[in-house]
């Protein structure tokens, strides 16, 4: 292979690595702002400034805000993976794991839920997350009937967890036990 071809490949590889690093900085800056200010209150100018890039560079990597949100959602999800249902033996394990995840991600989830009312892209991402809980509810409520399915769905909701832990001031364990008793009662 001629030296010029090897040199060109090396330059292309370096350029691709620089582009990937820039993209990663933009996503990390956006996630940091989204989890402190909220997505709806984060301007693209602020993301560019936090990432140390010009706005045109941000637009070159993310021509639409929805593409940036999708990348942020994937990055945030990798940092805060949802508990693995394959590890659960039943509803108690599910509530324990999901409630621990809510504990870890509460501040971020509060901002995301607030901003879904203000931003269509955030709302679409939150709706897709809601589908995961609906599927989980269907799986955990098999054989429980319509009321049982509703009770399981209610028990798995972030808002339910938040009410139990923050408003009623139950311990983690008592919140799980309360929802197990609730589901068993219907």
KADA-V8244 format. One record per residue. N is the residue number from 1. RES is the residue in one small letter. SS is DSSP state (~ for helix, > for strand, _ for the rest). PHI is phi in degrees with one decimal (* if undefined). BURIAL is # if it has 9 or more other ideal C-beta (glycine too) atoms within 8 Angstrom, else .. Layout:
N&RES&SS&PHI&BURIAL  N&RES&SS&PHI&BURIAL
This chain:
1&x&_&*&.  2&x&_&-63.2&.  3&x&~&-60.4&.  4&x&~&-66.5&.  5&x&~&-69.6&.  6&x&~&-63.6&#  7&x&~&-63.7&.  8&x&~&-63.4&.  9&x&~&-61.0&.  10&x&~&-63.1&.  11&x&~&-63.5&.  12&x&~&-64.4&.  13&x&~&-64.5&.  14&x&~&-62.7&.  15&x&~&-63.6&.  16&x&~&-62.9&.  17&x&~&-65.9&.  18&x&~&-65.2&.  19&x&~&-63.8&#  20&x&~&-64.4&.  21&x&~&-65.9&.  22&x&~&-64.9&#  23&x&~&-59.3&#  24&x&~&-62.0&.  25&x&~&-62.1&#  26&x&~&-63.6&#  27&x&~&-63.4&#  28&x&~&-62.7&#  29&x&~&-64.9&#  30&x&~&-64.7&#  31&x&~&-61.8&#  32&x&~&-59.4&#  33&x&~&-70.8&#  34&x&~&-62.8&#  35&x&_&-92.9&#  36&x&_&-114.5&.  37&x&_&-101.3&.  38&x&_&102.2&#  39&x&~&-59.1&#  40&x&~&-68.4&#  41&x&~&-100.5&.  42&x&_&-103.9&#  43&x&_&-83.5&.  44&x&~&-65.7&#  45&x&~&-62.4&.  46&x&~&-67.4&#  47&x&~&-62.1&#  48&x&~&-60.0&#  49&x&~&-63.4&.  50&x&~&-63.6&#  51&x&~&-80.6&#  52&x&_&75.1&.  53&x&_&-128.7&#  54&x&_&-78.0&.  55&x&~&-60.4&#  56&x&~&-64.0&.  57&x&~&-69.0&#  58&x&~&-58.7&#  59&x&~&-66.0&#  60&x&~&-66.2&.  61&x&~&-84.5&#  62&x&_&-135.1&#  63&x&_&-64.0&.  64&x&_&-126.9&.  65&x&~&-57.1&.  66&x&~&-62.5&.  67&x&~&-67.4&#  68&x&~&-65.7&#  69&x&~&-61.7&#  70&x&~&-63.2&#  71&x&~&-65.1&#  72&x&~&-64.3&#  73&x&~&-61.6&#  74&x&~&-64.6&.  75&x&~&-64.8&#  76&x&~&-62.5&#  77&x&~&-62.8&#  78&x&~&-69.8&.  79&x&~&-76.5&.  80&x&_&-131.6&#  81&x&_&-62.4&.  82&x&_&-65.6&.  83&x&_&-55.8&#  84&x&_&-86.4&.  85&x&~&-60.0&.  86&x&~&-64.2&.  87&x&~&-89.5&.  88&x&_&-95.7&#  89&x&_&-94.3&.  90&x&_&178.3&.  91&x&~&-62.1&#  92&x&~&-61.2&#  93&x&~&-61.4&#  94&x&~&-62.7&#  95&x&~&-63.1&#  96&x&~&-58.6&#  97&x&~&-68.9&#  98&x&~&-65.8&#  99&x&~&-66.1&#  100&x&~&-65.1&#  101&x&~&-65.2&#  102&x&~&-60.4&#  103&x&~&-58.5&#  104&x&~&-68.9&.  105&x&~&-110.9&#  106&x&~&-50.4&#  107&x&~&-57.2&.  108&x&~&-67.0&#  109&x&~&-63.2&#  110&x&~&-60.4&.  111&x&~&-64.8&#  112&x&~&-63.0&#  113&x&~&-68.2&#  114&x&~&-60.1&#  115&x&~&-78.7&#  116&x&~&-66.6&#  117&x&_&-77.5&.  118&x&_&-107.2&.  119&x&_&-139.6&#  120&x&~&-63.2&.  121&x&~&-65.8&#  122&x&~&-65.7&#  123&x&~&-59.9&#  124&x&~&-62.8&#  125&x&~&-65.3&#  126&x&~&-66.9&#  127&x&~&-65.4&#  128&x&~&-67.9&.  129&x&~&-66.9&.  130&x&~&-62.2&.  131&x&~&-63.6&.  132&x&~&-60.1&#  133&x&~&-68.9&#  134&x&~&-64.8&#  135&x&~&-65.3&.  136&x&~&-61.2&#  137&x&~&-59.9&#  138&x&~&-57.2&#  139&x&~&-66.0&.  140&x&~&-76.8&#  141&x&_&-101.3&#  142&x&_&-54.4&.  143&x&_&80.8&.  144&x&_&-97.7&#  145&x&~&79.5&.  146&x&~&-61.8&.  147&x&~&-67.0&.  148&x&~&-62.8&#  149&x&~&-63.8&#  150&x&~&-63.1&#  151&x&~&-65.3&#  152&x&~&-63.1&#  153&x&~&-59.1&#  154&x&~&-64.3&#  155&x&~&-62.5&#  156&x&~&-83.3&#  157&x&_&-70.1&#  158&x&~&-58.4&.  159&x&~&-63.7&.  160&x&~&-65.4&#  161&x&~&-56.2&#  162&x&~&-63.6&#  163&x&~&-62.2&#  164&x&~&-64.8&#  165&x&~&-82.6&#  166&x&~&-94.1&.  167&x&~&-83.5&.  168&x&_&-86.4&.  169&x&_&59.6&.  170&x&_&-78.8&#  171&x&_&-70.7&.  172&x&~&-54.0&#  173&x&~&-60.2&.  174&x&~&-68.3&#  175&x&~&-64.1&#  176&x&~&-62.5&#  177&x&~&-62.1&.  178&x&~&-62.1&#  179&x&~&-74.3&#  180&x&~&-63.9&#  181&x&~&-66.2&.  182&x&~&-61.1&#  183&x&~&-63.2&#  184&x&~&-65.6&.  185&x&~&-80.4&.  186&x&_&-101.5&#
